[in-house]
Amino acid sequence: MSLLAAEDIVAGYTAADEILKGVDLVVEPGEIVGVIGPNGAGKSTLLKVVAGILVPHRGAVRLRGEPIHGRPPREVSALGVAYVPQEHNVFATMSVRENLEMGGYLDPRGSRPRIEAIFARLPVLADKRRHAARTLSGGQRQMLAMAMALMVEPAVLLLDEPSAGLAPQAADRLFETIRSINRDGVAIVMVEQNALQALTVADRGYILVDGRSSRSGPAAALAGDPDVRRIFLGG
């Protein structure tokens, strides 16, 4: 049984709107799965369906075989699926520690040891624990957003464009943090505009085009495919 499976997902933002036109996605335990494709292909929409933010018009999302589509985001999060949006993903005026406390709102009693574990994992956040989130660099804010998601101890972490707007060095540090989170047993689905970096980090990849699954397979095979390189990786 797969950890997470989205099956024949048709979804959009209105009843008549079909951004996704029958997309499939499978995530096995311990995997990093990269989702790439052109702008407007439906990558972010797919994550929102999995996270419970959008209800699909058709299809199903299953976590360990149990259907989770149609449940409110709070329930989906409590079941083990944490979503990190691309933007507006931290509370800018609150301190780093307060942001983490907000991330742990589902289990306030368990928040303190989880916060300390995150500070041990990410010393840069520990050093800034009393600083307002708005004072962090772009890369640090993305780390904080991921750390907030980890407060629910998810089985699957959904990341929407985590490296967007980051300088190359900051993006490299962020991707190393993503690898570290995965090594601790958290499966990751990562939508990423930096297709080459995504396929370098991922175990498997999906290519979405016009709301449909165009290609999928081992990330290394996709990255080495001449057509994929020409169309999506710049040569």
N, C-alpha and C positions, 0 to 999 in steps of 0.2 A: 504494500500500500504506500502510495506517495504521501509525503508530508502535506503538500498543498497541490491542489489541482483546480484549474479554471477550465471549464469545458464549454466550447461553442458559445462564447460570450458575445452577445449583441447588446450594445449599450450606448447611451448618449445622454445629453442634458435636458432634452425634452422628449415627449412621447413620440414625436415624428423624427427625431434626430438619431441617426445611427452612425456614431463615430467608429465603434467597433462592430465588425460585420461577421462575427463567428470566429473569435480568437480562442486558441487553446494555450495553456501554460501549465507546466508540471515542474514542481520543485521537490527534490529528494532531500532527506535529512543531511545536513552538513554541507549543502551545495551553496555556491554563489552562482546565480543565474543573471546574466546580463541581457537587457532588452534594449535593442538599438533600432534605429530607423529614422527616416526624415521627419522634419517638423510636421505636426498635424497627422501623424500616423496613428495616434491613439495610445501612445505609450503611457502617458500620465493618466489617461482615462482608465486604462487597465488596472493600474495600481489603486485608483479610487474605488473601483468595483470590488477588488479583493479586500480593501480596507473597510468596506461597508458604507462609504460615503455616497456611492451611487448604487442604485438597485438595477441589475441588468434587466433588459426587456426580455431576454431569453438566455438560457444557459444556467450553469451552476458553478459555484465555488465551494470546494470541499477542503476541510482541514482534517487530516487523519481519517478521511472517509466520511466525515460528518458535514452536512451542508451548513454553510455559514452565510450564504448570500441572502440579502433581505434583512439581516439582523442589523441593529444600530451599531455605529462605530464603537461605542463603549463596550458592547458585548463582544464584538470581534477582537478588540484589544485584550479584553479579559481572557479570551480563549487562547491568546498567544500570537496574535498578528499585530505588529506595531508599524505605524506608517509615519515617515518623515517627509513632509512636503518640501518642495523646492524653496518656497518663500514663506515669510511670516511663520517661522517654525520655532521661534523662541519668544519669551516675554521680555521685550527690550528694556523696560525700566526696572525689572526685578534682578536680583543678584543671581549669580551662577547657582549657588546653593538653593535659592528659592525656586529657580527654574526646575531643578532636579526634584525638589519637593512636590512641585506641581505635576511632574511626570509620574510620581508615585502616588497620585491621589487615590488610585484604586485600592491600595494597601498601605495606609499611612503608618501602621505599626512596623511594617517591614522596610520602610523607606530609609531609616538611618543606616543600617548595615549596607544596604545597596549603594547609598551615596558614598560611603567610605570606600567601598570596593571600586566604584567608578573613579574616585579621586586617586586611588592607588594605581589604577590602570592608566589614567590620563592626568599626569602631574600638571600639565599646563592648565587644566581646569581647577585643580586643587590650589594652584598658586593664585588663581583669579576668583576664588570662591565667594569673596565679598564684593566683587566688582559687578556693576550692572552689565547685563548682557550686551547692551548697545555699545559698550566700550571695547568689546572683543573684536579681533580681526575676523575677516570673512571665514577663514578656515577654522578658527576657534569657535565661531558661532555654529558652524556645521557640526563640529565635534560635540558641542553642547546639545544640539538638536538630536543627534544620535544617542547621546547619553540619556537624555530625557526618555527616549523610546525604550532604552534598555531597562529603565526603572520598572517596567512591567514584566521583566524576564521573559521576553518573547521567544517563541520557537522560530518565527519568521520575521525578519526585518525588511520592510519595504522602503527603498530609498529612491526619491525622485530627483534626478539631476544633482547629485551631491557635490560635484565639482564645478557647477555653473558659476562663472564669474571669478574663480580663484586663479591666482598666479600659479605657474607650473610647479614651483617648489611646495606651495601650500597644498595643491592637488595631490602631489606625491605623498605628502604626510597624511593626508586624509585617506587615501587609498590604502596606505599601510595600516591605518587604524581600522579600516573596514576588514582587511585581512585578519587582523588580530581578533576582532569580534567574531569573525567566522571560525577561527581556530578554537575558540571557546565553545563551539557547538551550535552557534546561531546560524540558521540558513538565511540567505540574503537574496532578495530580488532587487536588482539595481537598474533603473532606467538612467541612461547616461548618453549625453550628446557626444562626448568624447569616445567614439566607438572603439578606437584602437585600445585605449586604456581600459575600457570596460571588458573587452575580450581578453586582454592580458590578465586581468584580475579574476575573471569568471571561470567556472568549470564548464558551463554550457551557455549557449546564447540563443536568443530568438530575435529575428528580424521582422519588424512590423512595417507594412507598406499599405497605405490607404485602408487602415482598419482591419487588415487581415494578416495572418501569420504567413510571411513569405518564405522564410527559411528558418531552420533550427538545427542544432547539433552541437557537438563539442566545440567549445570556444576557440581552441587552437585551430581546428579544421576550418571554421568560418573565417578566422583571421588570415589563414593561408590561402583561401579560395580567391583566385584571380578576379572573378566577377564581383565578389563582395569587397575586395580591396579597391577595385576601380570605382564602384558605385558609392560605397559608404566610408572607405578609409582613405580616400584621397590618393589612390595610385597603388 
